[in-house]
């Protein structure tokens, strides 16, 4: 899912790869945030994650 710089606090256009979900051990957790998905796009991210996890049909 493409997130243009105009919609986020990041310095350049970004892509949320909702089909490439990874688990991270607690000792390797990300401690600094680079940005976030705009509130207006969270439903779209949720839907993409449900699809990526096989919780909904294509």
N, C-alpha and C positions, 0 to 999 in steps of 0.2 A: 504494500500500500504506500503510495507516494505521499509525502507530506512536504508541501512547498514551504520555503523559508517564510513566506508571508503569513503562514498559519502557525508558526512555532517560534520558540525563542532561540533556535539554532541559527548558526551563521550561514548555512547553505541548505539547499533542498536535501531531504532525507528520505529513506525508505524503511518502513517497518516490515521486516520479513516474517510475517505471521505463520508461514509454513515451515519455518526453521526454528522451532522451539527447542531450547536446551535447558538442562538442569545444571545448576551450579552448586558445588559443595560450599558449605557455610564458610569455610576458610578462604574461599576465592570470591566471595560476594563483591559485587560492585558497590563501592562506597561513595563515589561522586556521581552525581547525575549530570548528563550532558544536555538534557532537555526532557520534554514530555510531549505526549500526544495531546493536541487541543481537545478540550471538553466536547466540542462540537463533533469530533471524529471518534469518540470512544465507542459508540455503538457499532460503528463500522469495524473497529479493531476487534471488539468482542465477537462479532459475527465471523470475521476471518480466523480468529483463534478457535472458535467452535468447529469451523470447517476443517482447519488444520489438525485438530485433535480427533476428527471423525465423529463428532457429536451430532452433526447434521448431514443430511444427504446433499450431494452436489446440485 
